[in-house]
Amino acid sequence: MDSGDFCVSFANGVVCAGAAVMALAPSIIGVGLASVLLGFGHLIFVIASQASVPRYSTDATLDKGFGWQTAGISAGQLLGPLLGGLILGNSSGDERMHLINISLWVGAAFALISIPLMLGPVRASLLVSAIVIALVPLTLENLWISVLSMVVGGFFVGIAQPLTMTMIIKEVPVSWRSPALAVRLTGNRLGQVCIPLIAGAVAAPLGPAGAIWFCCVLIGISGVEKSARYAKTGPTAADR
């Protein structure tokens, strides 16, 4: 992760912290502090994301890059209020305050999820899916948040499937591609046999949530291992 990607990730971390402080704020002073964090994080993000466009674009594609960057921010500014309104509904009183806090936590979760996205597609898909799916057992009392967590987590798990095949193809000589894909498939089938058995053993004392968290830990370990290897050796053919 270079300095530009770090700035974007740092900004998202500040926004996440601001939303969390806002949800937990016991007084108007806490609300003011949270507002400062949110504004500061947003400003850093806009500057850093704009500065990142030239690093990933050629002179001929700068207009396209800035267009996508602006469109992405605009899409978030459109969908965020819609999601907040969907969560709040027609609530009032104490229920409304509770749902406002949930909306803030959802915003914090999105900011947190966006941090691994700066790590590259394979690492991001593994880490994001591990984090989001782990939230499902904690959000069962709120149907919409649980459904959203499952949709987002499933989406990123689905991304990892074709990316791992591409990664293998790029890492081995042409003559080894078929055997390498066969080894990958064998590993998948072995995991489909062993992991449910182990998850069932974990679920016995901890309940169904323990099985889900166990699988999330395995996915997270894969993402951390990939990130550590990337930090040590730098990008390989599979990362490009």
C-alpha positions as CSV (number, residue, x, y, z in Angstrom):
1,M,0.0,0.0,0.0
2,D,1.6,3.3,-1.1
3,S,1.1,6.7,0.5
4,G,-1.9,7.6,-1.6
5,D,-3.7,4.4,-0.8
6,F,-2.8,4.9,2.9
7,C,-4.3,8.4,2.9
8,V,-7.6,7.1,1.4
9,S,-7.7,4.3,4.0
10,F,-6.8,6.6,6.8
11,A,-9.6,9.0,5.7
12,N,-12.1,6.1,5.8
13,G,-10.9,5.1,9.2
14,V,-11.5,8.7,10.5
15,V,-15.0,8.6,9.0
16,C,-15.7,5.3,10.7
17,A,-14.5,6.6,14.0
18,G,-16.6,9.7,13.6
19,A,-19.7,7.7,12.9
20,A,-19.0,5.5,15.9
21,V,-18.4,8.5,18.2
22,M,-21.7,10.0,17.0
23,A,-23.6,6.8,17.8
24,L,-22.1,6.6,21.2
25,A,-22.1,10.4,22.0
26,P,-23.5,11.0,25.5
27,S,-23.8,14.8,25.1
28,I,-23.7,17.6,22.6
29,I,-19.9,17.8,23.0
30,G,-19.6,14.3,21.7
31,V,-21.8,15.1,18.8
32,G,-19.6,18.1,18.0
33,L,-16.4,16.0,18.2
34,A,-18.0,13.4,16.0
35,S,-19.0,16.1,13.4
36,V,-15.4,17.3,13.4
37,L,-14.1,13.8,12.7
38,L,-16.6,13.2,10.0
39,G,-15.8,16.5,8.2
40,F,-12.1,16.0,8.6
41,G,-12.3,12.4,7.3
42,H,-14.5,13.4,4.3
43,L,-12.1,16.2,3.4
44,I,-9.0,13.9,3.5
45,F,-10.9,11.3,1.5
46,V,-11.9,13.7,-1.3
47,I,-8.4,15.1,-1.6
48,A,-6.7,11.7,-1.5
49,S,-9.1,10.1,-3.9
50,Q,-8.7,12.9,-6.4
51,A,-4.9,12.6,-6.1
52,S,-5.1,8.8,-6.6
53,V,-6.8,9.2,-10.1
54,P,-3.6,10.3,-11.9
55,R,-1.6,7.4,-10.4
56,Y,-4.0,4.9,-11.9
57,S,-4.7,6.7,-15.2
58,T,-2.7,7.7,-18.3
59,D,-3.0,11.2,-19.7
60,A,-5.5,9.9,-22.2
61,T,-7.8,8.4,-19.6
62,L,-7.7,11.1,-16.9
63,D,-11.1,12.4,-17.9
64,K,-12.5,8.9,-17.6
65,G,-10.8,8.4,-14.2
66,F,-12.0,11.6,-12.7
67,G,-15.5,10.9,-14.1
68,W,-15.7,7.6,-12.3
69,Q,-14.3,9.0,-9.1
70,T,-16.9,11.8,-9.1
71,A,-19.7,9.3,-10.1
72,G,-18.7,7.0,-7.3
73,I,-18.9,9.8,-4.7
74,S,-22.2,11.0,-6.1
75,A,-23.7,7.5,-6.0
76,G,-22.7,7.2,-2.3
77,Q,-24.3,10.5,-1.6
78,L,-27.5,9.3,-3.3
79,L,-27.7,5.8,-1.8
80,G,-26.6,6.7,1.7
81,P,-29.7,8.9,2.5
82,L,-32.0,6.4,0.9
83,L,-30.6,3.6,3.0
84,G,-30.8,5.8,6.1
85,G,-34.4,6.6,5.3
86,L,-35.2,2.9,4.8
87,I,-33.8,2.0,8.2
88,L,-35.6,4.9,10.0
89,G,-39.0,4.3,8.3
90,N,-41.8,6.0,10.2
91,S,-40.4,5.5,13.6
92,S,-40.6,8.1,16.4
93,G,-39.5,8.7,20.0
94,D,-37.0,6.3,21.6
95,E,-37.3,3.8,18.7
96,R,-36.3,6.6,16.3
97,M,-33.1,7.4,18.3
98,H,-32.3,3.7,18.4
99,L,-32.6,3.4,14.6
100,I,-30.6,6.6,14.1
101,N,-27.8,4.9,16.0
102,I,-28.1,1.8,13.8
103,S,-27.9,4.0,10.8
104,L,-24.7,5.5,12.1
105,W,-23.2,2.1,12.8
106,V,-24.1,1.0,9.2
107,G,-22.3,4.1,7.9
108,A,-19.3,3.2,10.1
109,A,-19.4,-0.3,8.7
110,F,-19.3,0.9,5.1
111,A,-16.4,3.1,5.9
112,L,-14.6,0.2,7.6
113,I,-15.3,-2.2,4.8
114,S,-13.9,0.3,2.2
115,I,-10.4,0.2,3.8
116,P,-9.5,-3.3,2.7
117,L,-10.6,-2.4,-0.9
118,M,-7.4,-0.5,-1.2
119,L,-5.5,-3.7,-0.8
120,G,-6.3,-5.2,-4.2
121,P,-9.1,-7.4,-5.3
122,V,-8.1,-10.8,-3.9
123,R,-7.1,-9.5,-0.5
124,A,-10.1,-7.1,-0.3
125,S,-12.6,-9.8,-1.2
126,L,-11.3,-12.1,1.5
127,L,-11.1,-9.5,4.3
128,V,-14.3,-7.7,3.5
129,S,-16.3,-10.9,3.3
130,A,-14.8,-12.1,6.6
131,I,-15.8,-8.8,8.4
132,V,-19.3,-8.5,7.0
133,I,-20.4,-12.1,7.3
134,A,-19.2,-12.0,11.0
135,L,-21.8,-9.3,11.6
136,V,-24.7,-11.5,10.6
137,P,-25.2,-13.3,14.0
138,L,-24.9,-9.9,15.7
139,T,-27.6,-8.2,13.7
140,L,-30.4,-10.8,13.6
141,E,-32.7,-8.6,15.5
142,N,-32.7,-6.2,12.6
143,L,-33.8,-8.0,9.4
144,W,-32.6,-5.3,7.0
145,I,-29.1,-5.1,8.4
146,S,-28.8,-8.9,8.4
147,V,-29.9,-9.1,4.8
148,L,-27.6,-6.3,3.8
149,S,-24.7,-8.1,5.6
150,M,-25.4,-11.3,3.9
151,V,-25.7,-9.7,0.4
152,V,-22.5,-7.7,0.8
153,G,-20.6,-10.7,2.3
154,G,-21.9,-13.1,-0.4
155,F,-20.9,-10.6,-3.1
156,F,-17.3,-10.4,-2.0
157,V,-17.1,-14.2,-1.4
158,G,-18.3,-14.6,-5.0
159,I,-15.6,-12.2,-6.2
160,A,-12.9,-14.4,-4.7
161,Q,-14.1,-17.4,-6.6
162,P,-13.0,-16.3,-10.1
163,L,-10.1,-14.2,-8.8
164,T,-8.4,-17.3,-7.3
165,M,-8.6,-19.0,-10.7
166,T,-7.1,-16.0,-12.4
167,M,-4.4,-15.8,-9.7
168,I,-3.4,-19.5,-10.3
169,I,-3.4,-19.1,-14.1
170,K,-1.0,-16.1,-13.8
171,E,1.3,-17.8,-11.3
172,V,2.1,-21.0,-13.2
173,P,3.6,-21.8,-16.6
174,V,1.1,-22.4,-19.5
175,S,1.7,-26.1,-19.4
176,W,0.9,-26.3,-15.7
177,R,-2.4,-24.5,-15.9
178,S,-4.8,-27.5,-16.1
179,P,-3.1,-29.5,-13.3
180,A,-2.9,-26.3,-11.1
181,L,-6.7,-25.7,-11.5
182,A,-7.3,-29.4,-10.7
183,V,-5.3,-29.0,-7.5
184,R,-7.3,-25.9,-6.6
185,L,-10.6,-27.7,-7.2
186,T,-9.3,-30.6,-5.1
187,G,-8.5,-28.2,-2.3
188,N,-12.0,-26.7,-2.5
189,R,-13.6,-30.1,-2.3
190,L,-11.4,-31.1,0.7
191,G,-12.5,-27.9,2.4
192,Q,-16.1,-28.6,1.7
193,V,-15.8,-31.9,3.5
194,C,-13.6,-30.9,6.5
195,I,-14.7,-27.4,7.3
196,P,-18.4,-28.3,8.0
197,L,-17.2,-31.0,10.4
198,I,-14.9,-28.6,12.3
199,A,-17.5,-25.9,12.3
200,G,-20.1,-28.3,13.7
201,A,-17.7,-29.1,16.5
202,V,-17.2,-25.4,17.2
203,A,-21.0,-24.8,17.1
204,A,-21.7,-27.3,19.8
205,P,-20.5,-25.1,22.7
206,L,-20.9,-21.7,21.0
207,G,-24.1,-22.1,19.0
208,P,-24.7,-21.5,15.3
209,A,-22.9,-18.1,15.5
210,G,-19.7,-19.9,16.5
211,A,-19.7,-21.9,13.2
212,I,-20.2,-18.7,11.2
213,W,-17.4,-16.9,13.1
214,F,-15.1,-19.9,12.7
215,C,-15.5,-19.7,8.9
216,C,-15.0,-16.0,9.0
217,V,-11.7,-16.5,10.9
218,L,-10.5,-18.9,8.2
219,I,-11.4,-16.4,5.4
220,G,-9.7,-13.6,7.4
221,I,-6.6,-15.6,7.9
222,S,-6.4,-16.1,4.1
223,G,-6.7,-12.4,3.5
224,V,-4.1,-11.5,6.2
225,E,-1.7,-14.1,4.8
226,K,-2.1,-12.7,1.3
227,S,-1.6,-9.1,2.6
228,A,1.5,-10.1,4.6
229,R,3.0,-11.8,1.6
230,Y,2.3,-8.8,-0.6
231,A,3.9,-6.5,2.0
232,K,7.0,-8.7,2.1
233,T,7.5,-9.6,-1.6
234,G,5.6,-6.8,-3.4
235,P,3.1,-7.3,-6.2
236,T,3.3,-10.5,-8.3
237,A,1.8,-11.4,-11.7
238,A,-1.4,-12.4,-9.8
239,D,-1.8,-8.9,-8.4
240,R,-1.7,-7.2,-11.8
